[in-house]
Amino acid sequence: MATDHATRPNGAFPTGDFPAGTRAPGLPASLTPALIERLTAHVSAAPDAARVTTNAPYTGAPLADFRVSAPEDVEAAFARARVAQMSWAATPIAERKRILLRYHDLVLARQDEALDLMQAENGKTRRDAFLEVVDIGIVSRYYARTAARHLGPKRRRGAIPLLTHTTELRHPKGVVAVVSPWNYPLSMAAGDTIAALMAGNAVVQKPDTQTALTALWSMDLMYEAGLPEDVWQMVIGRGSSIGDALMDNADYMMFTGSTATGRRIASDAGKRLIGASLELGGKNAMIVLDDADIEKAAEGAVNACFPSAGQLCVSVERLYVAESVRDAFVAAFVSRTKRLRIGAAYDYGVDVGSLTTPSQLETVTGHVADAVSKGATVLAGGAARPDLGPLFHEPTVLTDVTPGMTVYDHETFGPVVSVYSYRDVDEAVALANSTSYGLNASVWTRDGARGRAVAARVHAGTVNVNEAFAAAWGSIDAPMGGMGDSGLGRRHGAEGILKYTEAQTVAHQRLQGFHPPARISPATWAGLLTGALKVMKAAGLR
Ligand code: NAP
């Protein structure tokens, strides 16, 4: 069947020849047609389904061709998942743990294949891709080793001390729908799925089409590690086509993407009364305090603003610098930014890669043009780089940014940061808290206690002191997620796995309950219970 252009993801690539001077390499040798065929065969779709083609951001060349899932394919995937989930939930946690630890080892052993895939599909640098491998190593080890503790039965204080035996149990939700984006194709596709699987759920996932090969690769490795195939399945298609089928069949929805889509998902989940975890957009702030080590803060800002060409939900787009150190900081930051090596290479030699889709490039160039036309000053970068490939854009530092410019309070999701100065810490905190988002933030200072105190005042789900984002993100035992328009629910830690469960309290009442025994009048019984309540309070009981 012909390619279904209606399902071509994220805008059309420039047609015809690629820009003169494009030096981007072809696909790496590891991405053989046989590998791509094996991965695409895992998509739950009819053999004669409509097809969609993705393009490699480095060059615009066609990359992979997928069968597109129809709503009936999504329903069929859920039906298979529902059957498989029953025996998966009955599989001892020790066995689930063995599978996950094998998956961990496979991801590390085959990382070159994963890095090639991520770079080919997303256009990011190898360093940025490697961070996703690290992330999946951390997440899979953590949930393999802690799931039994998080999920195991827990004795709770009973209604009547000694007489009520109360236990909290955790049951899997059933079949979880996971919608994952294109910007961190391995981290986002596998990270949230791992916890759902470990909790005994099956998963039907819709990865973003642009980076579906990486998601399918991850699922393929999990099969190799021992996961029964129907327990984790993937469907491909636009949200407008299969989003309703996903929502209508899911027992829980794990969504990562924009705030606009997140609101729609939340509303639909509300109508069905199912839970949803929403990891959404941000406009993250970094505060440089007046006592910060300027060189370290400037280096930290580079790491905060330009990973994956700024297409990172926790990357920084607003820099607030104390007036007294502003000039020194800006000089150090701008000179580092100008030295960054931009380009396409399947090795570790490049600092900043490509944007991923034509629509991303359009947004980034649009935000910069809007700011410049309204009086912003470009301190570094500022332009697209078609000489490097169709979707490259320079890391860009702006100043003189004012309200009314799009970039002031809208997420760019690209390599563009605005620098502002502030007079005192109260003003810095107020500015950092001045958008409707609240995902991630970063504070720089030589005084750790001061940094942590300022961090606690910032309206964001994660705040890093003297780090950009990796300290909080990598603190896997602690929750990660957004406040305000940045989301609902958390990944990582206990919350990241318990959200995929139904809590059940089983209370076994022995001997005597709250009703009066046969020979005691209700009034006497009320008096006895009142006395007992007073004793329990006086004894310091909870
Ligand atoms: P998006 O437009 O919201 O799309 C995200 C995914 O949702 C896409 O695969 C999209 O598929 C799908 N989708 C759209 N409508 C749907 C529906 N009704 N039901 C089910 N799925 C539906 O977001 P994006 O622009 O691709 O991703 C970038 C955004 O994600 C940024 O705002 C970024 O900050 C955010 N993000 C947040 C985190 C976090 O952890 N907080 C992490 C990464 C990214 P189609 O496009 O094919 O329709």
Residues whose N, C-alpha, C, O or C-beta is under 5 A from the ligand:
A	BS01	NAP	V179 S180 P181 P207 D208 G237 R238 G239 S240 G243 T256 G257 S258 T259 T261 E279 L280 G281 G282 C313 S486
